[in-house]
Amino acid sequence: MLISISHAKLSESQQDVLAASCSASEAVAIVFSGDGVYSLRSNANLIDNCLSIITEETTEYDVRFYAVAEDVFSRGVNVDQNITQITNQELAALAAAHKQWVTL
């Protein structure tokens, strides 16, 4: 599953969807793009919450975090070491690899 975050602020229900995705029984790619990279600042504990869910549930499934490097740079956002910066081409490859998408 690919979770695409393109809004600067996530509502409580969107954060709940994200938390549920972190405990899904499948591989999950969470991508921050466009103004979504701002949500890394306004929801600083977002990644930590997902990582704690993964640790608590000791899931075998892979949850990875990505941010589009061009968007990070153009918006002057610092990213956590748990987030891999990717190009638009790599985003396209992720999109092709995941059949299910959720946009927040």
C-alpha positions in Angstrom: 0.0 0.0 0.0 1.2 3.5 -0.8 0.1 6.4 1.5 0.6 9.7 -0.2 0.6 12.7 2.1 0.3 16.0 0.2 -1.4 18.3 2.8 0.6 20.4 5.3 -1.7 19.5 8.2 -3.3 16.2 8.9 -6.6 16.0 10.6 -7.1 13.6 13.6 -8.9 11.1 11.3 -6.1 11.2 8.8 -3.6 10.6 11.5 -5.8 7.6 12.6 -5.7 6.2 9.0 -1.9 6.6 9.0 -1.6 4.8 12.3 -3.8 2.0 11.1 -1.7 1.7 7.9 1.5 1.3 10.1 -0.1 -1.8 11.6 -1.3 -3.2 8.3 -0.4 -6.7 7.3 1.4 -5.7 4.1 4.3 -3.6 2.9 3.5 0.1 3.3 5.3 3.1 1.7 4.5 6.5 3.2 5.4 9.3 0.9 5.4 13.0 1.7 5.2 15.2 -1.3 4.3 18.8 -2.2 3.0 20.7 0.8 2.9 17.3 2.6 6.5 17.8 3.5 5.4 20.5 5.9 3.4 17.9 7.9 6.8 16.6 9.0 7.2 19.8 11.0 3.6 20.3 12.2 3.2 16.6 13.1 6.7 16.0 14.5 5.7 12.8 16.3 4.0 11.3 13.2 6.9 9.1 12.3 7.7 8.2 15.9 4.1 7.1 16.4 4.3 4.8 13.4 7.6 3.4 14.4 6.3 2.7 17.9 3.2 0.9 16.5 5.5 -1.2 14.3 7.8 -2.0 17.3 4.8 -2.9 19.6 3.2 -5.1 17.1 6.5 -6.7 16.0 5.2 -6.8 12.5 7.1 -8.7 9.8 5.9 -6.2 7.2 7.9 -3.4 5.9 6.9 0.2 6.5 9.1 2.8 4.9 9.0 6.6 4.9 9.9 8.7 1.9 9.9 12.4 1.0 10.3 13.9 -2.5 13.7 15.6 -2.3 12.7 18.5 -4.6 9.8 19.3 -2.4 11.9 19.1 0.8 14.5 21.4 -0.7 12.1 24.0 -2.2 10.2 24.3 1.1 13.3 24.3 3.3 12.2 21.4 5.5 14.6 19.3 7.5 13.9 15.6 7.4 14.4 12.9 10.0 16.9 10.1 9.5 14.1 7.6 9.1 12.9 9.3 5.9 14.5 8.5 2.6 14.6 11.4 0.1 13.6 10.3 -3.4 13.3 11.8 -6.9 10.1 12.1 -8.9 11.3 9.1 -10.9 11.6 7.0 -7.8 8.1 8.1 -6.7 6.8 6.9 -10.1 8.5 3.5 -9.5 6.9 3.3 -6.0 3.5 4.1 -7.5 3.9 1.4 -10.0 4.9 -1.1 -7.4 1.9 -0.5 -5.1 -1.6 -1.3 -6.3 -3.4 0.3 -3.4 -3.1 4.0 -2.8 -4.5 6.2 0.0 -4.1 10.0 -0.3 -4.1 12.2 2.8 
